[in-house]
Each structure stands twice: as structure tokens, then as C-alpha cells.
Amino acid sequence: MEIITSRENAKVKYACAVRDSEKQRTADGLFFAEGPKLCMELAKSCTPRVMYATAEEKEKTPAL
């Protein structure tokens, strides 16, 4: 898993755009899920395209 340390990272900016814009999600055919419990449940039924986690959350939830 790649560790991203800056909010200025292009991947972070794109994830925020997907999270904040229904138009962006629809255009890209994406669904945005947030939180370890929801992400773990969704991963059981579909293959995530991409997943981001903070170092702290990765420590708390190594299964991510």
C-alpha cells in the first residue's frame, strides 16, 4: 500500500473530488465509501478500485 503524506497529492485531490461531487462520481462510474467498517463490508461483495487509509487507521485495522 502506498503511503501518502500530503493533502496536496493528486490522488488525494481526486478522491476528495469524487467524495464531494455527485457529478464526478457519475462521470467516472464510482461509488465513494468512507470508514473502516463500511469499506470492509463493501470489499466482501465487490472489488475496490482504490483504497486509501491513514497510517493510524491501517494500524487499527490491518485487514484493510
LOTIDO-822935 format. One record per residue (C-alpha): residue in one letter; x, y, z. Coordinates in steps of 0.5 Angstrom, whole numbers, padded with zeros to 4 digits, always signed. Example, Ala and Ser with C-alpha at 12.3 -4.5 7.8 and 13.67 -1.06 7.14 Angstrom:
! LOTIDO-822935
A+0025-0009+0016S+0027-0002+0014
END
This chain:
! LOTIDO-822935
M+0000+0000+0000E+0003+0007-0002I+0003+0012+0004I+0001+0019+0002T+0003+0024+0007S+0001+0031+0004R-0006+0033+0002E-0003+0037-0004N-0002+0030-0007A-0006+0029-0014K-0009+0022-0011V-0012+0026-0005K-0015+0031-0009Y-0018+0027-0014A-0021+0022-0008C-0024+0029-0005A-0027+0031-0012V-0030+0024-0012R-0033+0024-0005D-0035+0031-0006S-0038+0031-0012E-0044+0027-0015K-0043+0029-0022Q-0035+0027-0021R-0038+0020-0019T-0043+0019-0024A-0038+0021-0030D-0033+0016-0027G-0038+0011-0025L-0035+0011-0018F-0038+0010-0011F-0035+0013-0005A-0034+0009+0002E-0031+0012+0008G-0030+0009+0015P-0026+0002+0016K-0033-0002+0018L-0036+0000+0011C-0030-0001+0007M-0029-0008+0010E-0036-0010+0009L-0036-0007+0001A-0030-0011+0000K-0033-0017+0001S-0038-0016-0004C-0034-0012-0009T-0027-0011-0011P-0025-0004-0009R-0022+0000-0015V-0017+0004-0010M-0017+0005-0002Y-0013+0010+0002A-0012+0010+0009T-0008+0014+0014A-0002+0010+0018E-0006+0011+0024E-0012+0007+0021K-0008+0002+0018E-0005+0000+0025K-0012+0000+0028T-0015-0004+0022P-0009-0008+0019A-0015-0012+0015L-0015-0006+0010
END
